[in-house]
Amino acid sequence: VEIYESVNYPFLPDRGAKRLRNGDGGAGEDDNSRGGKQLKGLGARELARYREAEGGAEMRETEEITEDRKMILEKLMDQDGEEPEAEPIDESSVKKMILTFEKRSYKNQELRIKFPDNPEKFMESELDLNDIIQEMHVIATMPDLYHLLVELNAVHSLLGLLAVVDLLQELTDIDTLHESEEGAEVLIDALLEGQVVALLVQNMERLNEQVKEEADGIFNTLAIIENMAEFRPGLCTEAAQQGLMQWLVAFIWNYRQRYNPSCHLFSKCFPLLVLFSQVFKRHNPNTAEEQEMMENLFDALCSCLMLPSNRDRFLKGEGLQLMNLMLREKKMSRTSALKVLDHAMIGPEGADNCHKFVDILGLRTIFPLFMKTPKKMKKTGTSEKEHEEHVCSVIASMLRNLKSQQRTRLHNKFTENDCEKVDRLMELYFKYLEAVQQADKRIEGEKHEMVRRGEILDDSMEDEFYLRRLDAGLFVLQLLCYIMVEISNSGISQLHQRVHQILNVRGGSIKIVRHILREYVESIGDGKSDEFKEAERKRIMELVDNF
């Protein structure tokens, strides 16, 4: 401020300067006719005076710059021309940086307490504190020095400042954490000890997501929690206990209220995810960010449904009805709703959901999607294979779980319109059989080449080859074969004859179907009990033998 004043004061107008008159310097009316030729030879100062006099403006001369002030200007210009040399970042400089931060933080807090109603008193300390915080971003490039933040007790001071959210996001960047896991562990431990999630949640509660700057703060805060959770998954439980889940519920509820405030259908069921998913029942996301949020929401719902007990909650919360409505609405949420439906009906724990789906006329919804793959899936980023996989999985789950009347209704669906659904089933079977056979040929060629070069085919390579076969459509092919043997063993001769007729016409082989299902049986049982695995294998092999 002092430099600013000393530099600018010399240029204040001189109140003793005289105005130019028309007769001075030959600035009469006939100057215009002469094209301003008399201006030649005038200095810059006289020229300025002349023009101001011509316009009727009053101009005052400035004072001469003193020698002292000239020196100040020269120093400032020298400083601008010289780039400061960056200090090498080492343990000593980081310690110095942290201690400077501690001093400035303490001074700022002291002034805030002393002058709570006079921000001008602590404004300078606020700026100094912000400067050192910006300098500390360089520590994020050296995770092996994170232990200094803990040893010098800087973590506690950082957690007390809302302005360090950007810094914490950089410090907890997942790539940076993996560069030095030892330093990362020390930092994460200190953050958790300081109840970092609870403090971050308290900060987010004061922010309004409709204000861009504050929305960025919420985004960065959630990024910190996401980074730590990815590095240490066990942190999720602790985060939920420190208020994160309650904040998420409130945030989602407020968002839902803005889009669909009158709907209370799901107010007492599956409160977090099912409640929010109905927002997208009748309207598409407006932006790419909103679409990403919708997809993340449904992915989270699928993850929850992997826990068997949640499938019962989903049933009681009328989640099936909501997914069925979304499938009929033909909005962007339809693809995600199909994926959720698949997770809700899979396995023996999904039996009740399968029965309920038939009761709410879900067969009228799922089979049109089976008969024809929608063309507008590219907007949602879903491939044709993913769609057909989820549809086939839903039908296979119903064939596995349905009993009595509902099972009969499902079988009768395959007989409608001269068994058109069997024709579609066999069309998909030959489509995916060809894709998998081509993948198998490529893999066999690579294996042969590796053996020729003397390379060893270890378990990791075999796993990689198997994943490539799955990407080519092996799992969809296995589901199609399972549906084939199920309907062939339904006791309806029309279905059995149609399946074998199409196999014979198109040169198919029963042996190939059996081989595919035997491979499928071998992969059954991840996460299941030994009793279930054995019973399921036996049941499928009986179907294969009778096929």
N, C-alpha and C positions, 0 to 999 in steps of 0.2 A: 504494500500500500504506500509506503514511504517513497519507494522508487517511482511508482506511478505518479505521485504528486509532484516530485521534483522534476520529472520529465515533462509533465504537461503544463505546469504553471508558466514557463517561459512563453507559451503560445497564447496566453490570455490576451485579449485586445487591449491596446494602449488607449486609455481614455483621453489622452492629450493629442491624438492624431487629428490632423485637419482634413476637412472635406475638400475635394477638388472642385473647382469651378469650371464653367464652360470655357472661360478664357485661358485657363491654365493648360499648358501643354498643347494648345491648338485643337482642343476637342470641341470645336463649334459644329454648327449644323452642316456646313459644307464639307465636313470630313466624309460624310456618307457618300457624297457625289464623287469624291476623289478615290473611293474604294479603299479608304484606310491607309493610303500611302504614307501618311505622316507617322504611322505606327512603327515604321522602320527605324531602327536605332534606339528604340526605347528598351530599358532593362525590364526584367520580369516584374519587379515591384511597381515601376511606373506603368507598365502595361496593365497590371491588375487594378491599379488606381483608376486608370483611364476607363476601363470597362465598367467598373462599379459606378463611376461618376456618370457615365453614359446611361446606365440603367436607373439612376436616381438612388442607388443604394449607398449606405454609409459604411465606409471601410476604415478601420483603424490600424495603424502600424503596430507591429509586434515588437517586443523588446529584444534586444540582442541577447543571445544565449551566453551565459557566463561560462568561463573556462571550466569551473567545477562541474557544471551540468553537462558540458560537452564531454567531460571525462566519463560521467555516468552513462551517457548514451553510447560512448565507444565501448565501455565494458559490457553493456547489454548486447551490443552487436557482436562483440567477440564471443560472448557466451552462446549466442544463437548459432554462430558459425562453427563452434567446436562441439562435437558429439562426445558426451561423457563416456568414458570407458567403463564397460560393464565389469563389475567385480566377479571373480570366479566363485561359483557356488560350491561351498564345501561345508563341513560341519561347523566350522567357526562362524562363517557368515550366516548360516541358518540360525545358530544360537543367538547371534547379535540381532537378527531380524525378529526372532520370537521375543527377546527381552524388550526390544523397542516397542513391539506390539503390546506387551504387558503394561509398559509404562504409559503409553498413550491411552490404552483402554482404561487404566486406573484414573488417569487425569480426567478423561471424558466423563466417567461416572461421578467423580468428585464434583466437577463443575455442574453436572446435571442436577445433583442433589442440592448444591449450594444455590443455584439460580434456576429453579424449576419453571418459573414463569417468564424467564428472560432468555430466549434461545440465542440471542446475539452473543451472550457471554460464553456459551460453549460451542458456538458455531465453528470457530477456528480449530478447536480440539477435535471436533467431529470430522473436519476435513483431513486433519493429520492422521487420525485413526483410519479413515478410508484409504489414504495413500499407502499406509503400511499393510493394510489388508490386501490391496491390489498387488503389492510387492510379494506377499506371501504365496501368491498363486504359483510362483516358481518352485515351491516345495513339492507341488504335485508331480513334478518331473523327476523327483528323487525319492521314491517310496522307501528306499533303504534308510532314509533319515527320519522317517515318521516317528521313530522312537523318541526323538528329541521333543516333539510336540507333547508327548506323554510325560517325559521326564521333567520338563520345565513347566508342567501344569497348564499348558496353553489350551488343551482341549476343553477344560472347564470354562475358560474365558471365551473361547470361540462359541460354545453352546449358548452363552448368554447374550449373543448378538445376532439379531435377525439379518444383518447385512452380510453375514458370512455364508449364506446359503450357496452362492455360486462357488465360493472357495471349497466348501465341504463337498459339493458335487464333483469338483475336479479331483480332490483328494481321494474320493471313493470311486472314481472311474474304474470300471471292472477290469479294463486292460492294464491300468496302472497298478491295481491291487495284485494282479497276477505276476507283475514284474518282480516284486519282492514280497513273497507271501509272509515272511517273518515280520517285516515292518507293517504289513497290512493287518496281521493278526493283533499286533500291539495296538494299532490305532482303533480297530473295530472294538477290541475289549474296552478301551478307554471310553469310546463313544457310548457303548452300551452301559457301562458303569455310570456314566453321566445322564442316563435316561434320555438318550438322544431322540428316540422316537416320540416320547411324550412331549418333549420341548418343541419338536418340529410340528407335531399335531396342534399344539397350542398356538404356534405361529400361523398355521394354515387357517385356524378358526377365525383369525382376525382379518383374513384376506377375502376379497370379493372376486370370484372367477370371471365376472362380467367386465371387470377392468383389466385391460390387456397387461399392464405392468404387474398387477397382482396375480393374474392368471399365470404369468411366466414364473412368478415366485412359487406358486403351487406346483407347477410342472417340475421345477428344479428340486423342490422338496421331495416330491414323490420319486424323482430320479435317484436321490440319495438313498432312500429306503430300498428302492429296487436294486441298486448296486450292492448294498450290503447284504440283502436277502439272496442275491445270486451268488455272492462269494461265500455266504454262510446261511444255507437254507433253514437251519434251526432257529434263526432269528425271527421267522414269521410268527411263531407262537408268541414270542415275547412282544413283538410289535402289536399284535392283536390285543394283548393284555394292557398295553400302554395307551390304548384309545384309538388306534388307527382304524380298527373295524367300525367303531361307532362313528368316526368321522366319515368313512366311506359310505356307510348307510345313509347318514344325513345328507351327504353331498349328492348321492344318487337319488334320494327321495326328492330333494329340491329340484334336481334336473328333470325328473319325471313330472313334477308338478307343473313345470313350465310347458310341457308338451301335452300332458294328458291329465289335468288336475281332477277330472270328475270320475275317474275310474277307480273303484275301490275293490275290485274283484279279488285281488291277490294281497289284500292288506294284512291277512293273517297266515300267509303261507310262504315258505321258502323266501323269507323277507328280503334278502339282498338282491338276488339275481333274477328269479322268476318275476319279481315285482317290477324290476326295471326293464326286462326284456319286452314287456308289452308295449313300451314306448314305440317300438319299431314295428308294431303289428300292422298299422295302416299308413305309416309314412316312411319314406326312405331317408337315409342320412343326407344332410345338406352339403356337407364338406367331406374331404378326404379324412380329416382328423376324426370327424364324427363316425365315419364308416369304420375306421380302425378301432374306435372305442366300442362300436357295436360288435365287431368280430371278437375283440378281447373279452367282452361280456359273455358271449355265447361260449367261447373257449373255456372261460372260468366255470360256466355252468356245466360243461362237459366234464371238466376235471372233478367237480363236486359229485357228479353222478357216478364216477368211478368207485366211490365209496358205496357199497351196497345199501346201507341204511338210508342213504339220501334218495334212493329210488322210490322208497315208500313215502318219504316226505314229498317228493315230486308228484306222486300219484294223489296224495291227500290235498295237495295245494292246487290241484287242477292244472298242473303244468301241461299235461297231455292235451287238454282242450285248447290251451293257448297255442301250442306248437301246431296242432291241427288247423287252427284258424290261420296261422301264419302261412302254412303250406297252401291254403286256398286263396289267400290274398294276392299271391304272386308278386310280392315286394322283394326287395333285396335281402330281407331277413329270411326268406324261404330256404335258402341254401343252409344257413346256420341252424334254422329250426329243424331241418332234416337230420343234421349231424347230432343235435341234442336228442332227438327222438331215437336215433340209433343207440346212443349211450344209455338211454333210459330203459330200453327193452332188452338189452343184451344179457345173456346169462340166466341162470335159474332165478336170480333175485329180480329179474325183469318180467317174470311170468304175469304178475298182477297187472302190470302196465300193458302187456300184450293183450290180455283179455279186455281191459278197459278201452284200449284203442279200437278194438273191433266193435265194442258196444257203442262208442260215440261215432260210428260210421267212418272210421279211419281208413277202411279198405277202399272207399270211394276216393280218398285223397291220395293214397300211396301208389295205387296201380296206374293211374294216368302218368305219374312220374316215372314208373317202371317202363311203360310202353313207349314213352318219348322223352328223351333228354332235352330239357329247356335250352333254347339258343342264347339266352341273355345272361349266361353264367359268367362270361368274361368280366363283366362289370364288378362282380363280387370276388374275382380272383380264384374261382373254383374251377377245376378242370373237369372234363367230361368223365374221366375215370373216377374221380372222387365222388361225383354225384352218383354214378352207377354203383359204386362200392357201398355207399350209405343205404341206397334203396334196397340193394340185394341183401345187405346185412339185416335190415328191418324185417324183410320177408322171411329170411332164414331164422331169425329170432322167433317170429310168430310160429313158424312150422315146428320149431323145437319146443315151444312153451305152451301153445294152445291146446285145450282139451275140449271134448264134447262138442256142444253146439257151435262155439266160435271156430273150432278147427274145421268143422264141416263147411261153414260159410267161407272159410279161406280156400279150401279145396275146390268149392264150387266156382270160385272166381276164375280158376284156371280153365274151366270148361266153357265159360261164356264166349259167345261169338265164334263158335267153331274152334275153340282152343287157341285163340289168337295170342294169349299170354304165354302159352307153351312155345308157339312159334317165335315170339320175341325172346324167350329164355334161350332157345337153341341158337338164335342169331347172335346173342351176346356170347354164348359159349364158344362158338367157332371164332368169333372176333378176338376174344382174349386168349384162346388156345393158340392161335397163330402168333400173337404178340409174344407170348411166353416161349413158344418154340423157337422163334427168331432170337430171343435173348439167350436161350440155352445154347444155341449154335455159336453165338459170339463168345459166350463164356467158355465153352469147350475148346474153341480155337485158342483163346488166351491161355487156358490151362496147358494145352499141348505145347504152346510156344514157351511157356515158363519151364515145363519139364525138359524141353529140348535145350534150354539155356542152363539147366542144372539148378534152377531155383526151387526152393522148398514151398509147398502149399501148406501153410500152417492154418490154425483155426481162425485167425483174424482174416486171412484171405478168403476162407470158405464163408465166413460171416458176410464179408463184403459182396461176394458173388450172390449169396442168398438175398441180400437186401436189393441188389440189382434186379433179381427175378421178381421180387415183390413190387418194385417200381414199375416193372413191365406189365403187371396186372395179375400176378400169381394168386394173391389173396382173393381178388374178385372171381377168378376162375374157380378157386376152391369153393367159394360160396355158391356159384352157379351149379357146380357139380352136386353140392349138397342138396340144393333145391330140386335138382333133377331126380335124385334117388328118393327124396322125401315124397314127391308127388307120384312117382312111379310105384311107391309102396302104400299109396293112400287107399287102395282097394277100388279105385275108379279105373276100370279097364280102358276107358277112352283116353285117359292121361298117359297110361303106361304105353299104349299102342302108338300114341302120337310121338312120344319121345323117341322110341326105338325106330319108328318110321323115318323121322328126320335124320337120325344118326346114320341109318342105312343109305338114304338117298344122297347124303353129302359125304359119304365115305368115312364116317366117324367110327370110333372103336370103343366098345364097352371096356376093354382092357385099359385104355387110356384114362377113362373116367375113374375106374377103380384105383389105378396107380395114383392119380391126383388126390383122391380122397384118403388113400393110405398115408401119403405124405402129410396131408392135413391133420390126420389123426395123431401123427407123431409130434406135431407142434402144439397140440392142445394142452392146456393146463398151467400156463404161466400164472402163478399166484393162486392156483386152486389147490384144494386138498387132494391127497392121493386117491381117496375114495371117489371123489367126483371125476377125476381124470379117468380112472379105470372104468367107471360106469358109462361115461360119455363115449369113450373109445369103443367099448363093447356095443353100445347102441348103434353107433355109426357103422361099425363093421358088419353088423347084422343087416342094415339097410343095403350096404354095398354087396354083400353075398346074395341078397334077394333080388338085386337089380338085374 
